[in-house]
Amino acid sequence: MNNQANRLKKLIQANQVLANIESLVDLLPQLLRLAQDVTGAEASSILLYNKEKNVLNFAWAMNDVLGEKAMKNLKTGFELPMGKGIAGWVAEHREALNVVDAQNDDRFSKEADKKTGFKTRCILCTPIIHQDELLGVVQVLNSEDKECFGREDEELLESFGHLAGVALVRSELMLQRLNQQRFETQLEAASRIQKQFNPRQPKLEGGNLIWGSSVPAQFVGGDLYDFIPNSDGSWYIYVADVSGKGLPAALIMSALWTRIRSEALNERIPGEMLKAVNAGAFEFMNGEVFATMALLRYSPESGRCEYAMAGHPPPLLVSEGKADPIEKTFGLPLGILEDGDFGTSEILLEKGQSLVIISDGVDEARDAEGEFFGEERMEEVLRKGGVPHAGQFLLKAVADWRGETPPNDDTTVVEIYRA
């Protein structure tokens, strides 16, 4: 009676110990030590179920007779097919098994004994199941104080199996949460780095304005805008939109930013610059991804604005009570063809007018019912908002339209205002 009470006490202690262990590496040896203590066994092992391969893997083994060194072979690269050996039978049938004469049992596999030099006399093995899902098996070998394991040992190990199932699931959840936290930390760092690509707002004289903002749908995104000064006082101003979202688009975006900055040193007209950028972009896009782009070369003093487009939505010319898309030029998105042609056009930005450049995340923004913000609503917002600061007004209108609905795409708005 005292022996049974002592075992139950150890089972309660096992529950308390396992509840405080979060790491799988720390959990497995504790599981086996407790299993041996609870059942009074010479050795023990835990095999975890690999669902993809449908096998059992020796995750940890412990042996008080042979010691730690002899058990290393079982801890690495040892697989047991479902149905093979006592552990495989228990996993396949999902029921405990008490084998009193292992060497003469047809289900017993002698492979582990050959690897370790240990002679198994008897085995008590129970499945580890949590919410009807097989996680593995735990087995104890060779009772220390009697010839074989009894009914009391079976009940204790089955109870222990339930505790082990909860502990394994908890450990896996903790690992997933840790990995998620680590991933989010990396994404936050990537987001901070990506924000460094956003240019500072130029300080122009006389109330003239060049302004931009980009809001990624996720931590990082594939939208890009920039303001690049030229030697003649003009500015390259562009918005680019890499296909896709998240980290893959962000990586392409950073490479594209570098390419554009490099080509800007040549100070070509927009169509010729897009041609050069496209040739370089094709090397790392290779037709598998692409980017749309609207590129302008703007002279604040004269209001002259040359522009070219690579499959991008046309900018909108905004004045008091008016908002109309400018004429679209020919050009396929960047990265589709190695040798592309891009037309260049020109408009004159009059005083009191704005030119608003967007990515398609603006007009394709969705509300809670899935309805698009749409081009008509966008133009109406710009007409009512007026100038200057039409871009900021538009960005706020899109955010209000979306409400609590997560963004379905990166959203970028750039405005050029001539006072």
N, C-alpha and C positions, 0 to 999 in steps of 0.2 A: 504493500500500500504506500509506504514511504517512497519506494522507487517510482511508482506511477505519479505521485504528487510532485516528485522532483522533476520528472519529465514534462509534466504539464506546466510547471513553473518555467522550465527552459523554453517551452513553446511560447509562453507569454513574453518572456524576455526577447525571444526571436522577433516577435511582432514589434516590440518597442525598438529594437535595434534596426530592423529593416525600414521602419518608418522614417528613420533619420539619415538614411543613406541615399544620396542622389546620383552618384556616379556608378555606371555599370561596372567599371574596372574595380571599384571598391566593393560593389554589391556581390559579385559572384563568389569570391573567396569567403565572404561572410556567410552567404547562403549555405555553402558546403560545410563550413565549420559548424554552423548551427544544426544542419541536417544530421551530421555525425553525432553531435552531442545529444540531440533529441532521441536518436534511435540506438545509440551505443554501437556504432559501426567502425570498422577499421579504415574504410575508404569510401569515397563518394565522387560523383561526377555529375555535371550538369551539361546537357546537350540542348542547344537552342535550335528551333525549327527554322530552316531557310525555305521560305515559301516559294521563291522563284525557282530554286533548284529541286525543291521537294525532297530535301535531305535533312539529316540532323548533323550539326557541327558540334564537336567537343569544344565547349566554351571554357570550361575549367575543370580540373580534376585535383583531388586531394587524397593523399594516402599516408597514414600515420606509420605504416610498416616500411614502405620503400623510401619515403621522404619526397621532398619537392623536386629534386633533380631528376628522378626517374619518371616523373609525370609530365615532363616538358613535351615529350613526343605526342601526347594526347591533346595538348593545347594548341597545336599548330597543324593545320592542314589535314586533320583526320575527319573524314565524313562517313556518315552511316546512312545508307538508303532507307527510306521508309519500309517497314516490315522486316528489316534485317536485324538480327540480334534481339535481345530482350528489350532494349530501349526502342528499337524500331517497331517491334510488335506493340509495345505500350502506346507509342505515338500513333500508330495506324489505327488501333482499336480504341484509343482514348480511355483506357481503363487501367487501373493499377494491377501489378503482377508481383506475386511473392514466389520466388523460385528457391526451393530448399536444397536442390542438388543441381547446380548450374552446369557442371562438367558433363552430366548425362542428359541434359535438356536439349532437344533438337533445335530450339529457338536461340540458344546461346551462341554468340560469336566469340571465338577464342582469339580474334585478331588483337584486341586491346591487351589481353594477357601476354601475348607474344611480344608486343612492343615494350611492355613494362617489366616483364618477369614476375608479375604478381599472379597468384593462383586464386581465382574466384571460387569460393565454395557455395555461397548463397547470395541472392540478389533480391532487393526490394526496390521496385521502380514504380513511380507514379507520374502521370502526365501533369504538365503545368498548363492549365487552361484558364483563360480569363474571358468572360462573356462569350462563351462558346467558341473562342478562337484558340487554337493550339499554339502555344509559345515555345514548348520544349518538353523535356522530361528531366526529372531529378532521380538519381538512383544511389542507394547505399549498398555497400558490399561487406559481407562477412561480419556477423555479429560478434562483438568482443567477448560477451559474457555467456553466450549460449550457442548451440549448434546452428540455429537459423532464426530468422526473424519471426515474431509472432503476430497475432491479430492486433495487439495493442500497438505494435510498431507500425503496422499498416495504417491504422487510424491516425497515428501521430504524423506519419509522413504525408498522408493525404491532406491533413490539415496544414502541414507545412507547405505542401504544393500550392494550396490556395493563397497562402501568404506570399509565396514566391511569385505567383502570377501577378498579384497586386503590386509587389515591389518592382518587378520587371517593367510593367506598364508605366508605373510612376517614373522609373528611371528613364525610360524611353521618352516620355512626355517632357521630362526635365531637359533631356538632351536636345529634343526638338526646339524647346523654348530657348535654350542657350544658343543653338545654331541660328534661330530666327533673330535673336537679339544681336548676335555677331553680324549677321547679314544686314540687318537694319543699320547698324553702326557703320558698316562699310558703305551702304547706300547714302547715308547722311554725309559721310566724308566725300563721296563722289559728287553729291549734290553741291557741297560747298566749293569743290574744285570747279564744277561746271559753271557755277555762277561767276567765276573769275573770267569766263569767256565773254560775259555780257559787258559791253563797253560803257564807259562813263558818258553821261550826257554832255555833248559839247556846249561850251559857253559862246553863244553868238551875240553879236551886237544888235541893237535896235529892236529888241523884242522878237527876233527870229528864233525858231525853235526846231531842234532835232531831238526827238524823244522816242524811247522804246521800252517795251516790257515783254517778258516771256514767262509763262507759267506752265511748267511741265505737268503732264497728266499723272506721272509717277514721281519718284524721287528725282530722277533725271529723265531727260527727254531728247528728242531729235530735232527740235526747232532751234534755229540759230539766227541771230541778227548782229549787225556790226556797223560801226561808223568809222571809216578810214579816211584820214585827211590826205589830200594830194598837194603837190608843190605849187599849183596855180591857185590855191584857195578853195578849190572844189572838194566835194566829199563823195566817196563811194558809200552808198547806203544800201543795205540789202536785207532781205528776209529769206531764209532757206528752211526747207522742211524735209528731213530725211524720213523715208518710209519706215513705218514701225514705231515702236515706243520703247521706253526703258533703256537698259544698259546697252543692248546691241546698237540701237539708234544713236545713243550718246557717244559711243566709241567712233562710229562713222562721222558723227557731227564734229568731233574734235579733230579728226583727220581732214575733214573738209574745211574747217576754220583755218587750219594751217596752210592748206593749199591756196585758199582765197587770199590770205594775207601775203603769201609769197608772190602770187600773180599780180597783186595790187601795186607792187613796186614798179611794174612796167607802165602803169597809168594809160592803159588802152581804153578805147571806147567800150561801153558795156557789152556789146555783142561779141567783140573780139576777146574781151576778158572772159566771158562765159565759155567761149570755145576753148581757151587755154585751160580754164579750170576743169572743164569736162574731160579733156584729154588726160589730165592728171588724176581726176576722180575715178575714171574708168579702171585705172590700175588697181585700186583697192575695192571698188564696187563690182567690177567685172560683170555687169549686167544682172547681178543677183539682187542688189538693192539699188535704189535710186533716190534722188533728191530733187525737189522742185525749188525754184529760186527766182526771185524778182530782184534785179540789180539796177540801181540808179547811180548816175553821176550828177550831183546837184551843185550848182554855183549859187550860194546865198545872195550875193550882191546883185546878180542879174535875174535870178529866178529860173535860169535855164536848167532844164532837167532832161538828160539823155537816159534812156532806159532800155533794158532787154529782159526777156523772160524765158525761163526754162520750165515750161509746163505749170507755171504758178498762177494763182488767181491774180487778175490785174489790180493794181492799186486803185484807190478811189479818190477823185478830185472833189474836195469838200469846200464849200463856202456857205455863207448864211442862207439857209433854206434849200441848199442843193447838195447832192452827193451822187456822183456818177462815176462808173468804172472808166478808166482811160482805155484807149485802143490797145488791144493785146497784140504783142509781136510774136513771130514764129519762133519755136524752139522746144525740142523735146526735153523731158527731165534729164538732169545730169546723171551720168553713169550707165545709161542704157546703150548708147552707141559710142564707140571709141572716137569716131570723127563726126561731130555734130556741127550744124550751122545755126546761128542765132542772129535774128534781125535786131537792128537798133532803131529806135524812134526817139522823138523829141517833143517835149511840151514846154510851155512857159508857165511857171507858177506865178500868178499875179499876186499883188499885195492883198492880204486878207483871205488868202486861200491856203488850204492844207492838202497835203497828199498823204493818204493813209494806206499803209501796206499791212496786209494781214497774212496769217497762215490759215489753212482750211479748218483749223480747230476753232475758229471764230464762228463762221456761218454753219459749221456742222456740229456745234455744241448742242447737246440734248438736255431736255428737262426731265422731270420725274416720269412723264408719260412717254418719253422717247421721241418727242417732237423736236425737229431741228430748229435752231435759231433762225437760219435761212438768210438768203441774200436780201430779200425784200425787207425783212425786219432790221437787218444790219444797216441798209441804206436809210431807212426811216429814222433809226436812232441817230445816225450821223447828221441827217438833215435837221432834226430837232435840237441836237446837242450844239451844233454850230462850232465855230473856231474862235480862238485856238483851243487846245486840250481836247480835241475831238477823239483822239486815241484813248485817252484815259476814260472818257465818258463811255466809249464803246466797250472797253474792257470791263468796266463796272456793270454795264447793262448785260453782258454775257454772263457774268458771275451771278447777278440777280436772277437771270433766266434759269440758270442751272440749279440754283438753290442748294439743297443739301446733296444733290446727285453728284457722285464723283465724276471728274472730268473724263470724257471718253477720248480726248486727244490733247496734245500740247496746244497751247493758245498763245499766239504772239501778235503784237500790234506795234507798229512803228508809225510815227507821224512826223512830217516835215511841214512847218508852218512858216509862211513868209509874211512879215509884218509890213 
